[in-house]
Amino acid sequence: CECGEISEKEEHKGGTATTTEQAKCEVCDTPYGELAQPEDEEVKLLYHLKFEENVTDELGGNTVANGELSYVEGYNGKAVVFDNGYVALDFTPGTSSYSVAFWLKTTGISGDPAFFGNKNWDKGADLGFVFVMRNNLLYFNFADAGNRTDVSTGLPSTWKMEWTHYTIAVDREANV
């Protein structure tokens, strides 16, 4: 290789670059080349729920309303009210990176209600994800292949009065 570690010189070859790591040469195991650019990766919207009097996904994905849900005017169009209910999504995180974004306004909480996800919150280690509120915190729980992760963030002081936008990003390459 060009690095001089191998007696017969040839160009580095093999390996796949990611957005965070260079490709590794299959001959000398040395990182080389450029990082992959984010635009090289496929990005697609999996779900888009407008909550226009239902939990229908605009892109055709499976969603199921569970418990008591009602609909009111929201930040941009309609919104769903989770009265002892939640929305189940037919989505398994797998090994790809993904993000989830939503607007949230609440008048208060008791217990630790789940408001959307794809698994039973009572079993946090089960495959899937769930968003939950508890003690003025927003929790995001997800698990894959037996690995459970819980992330929480404090709600802003206006969480009971104003709409707040939340985004969670899971970057599998960076392990966050």
Disulfide bonds with the S-S distance in Angstrom:
none
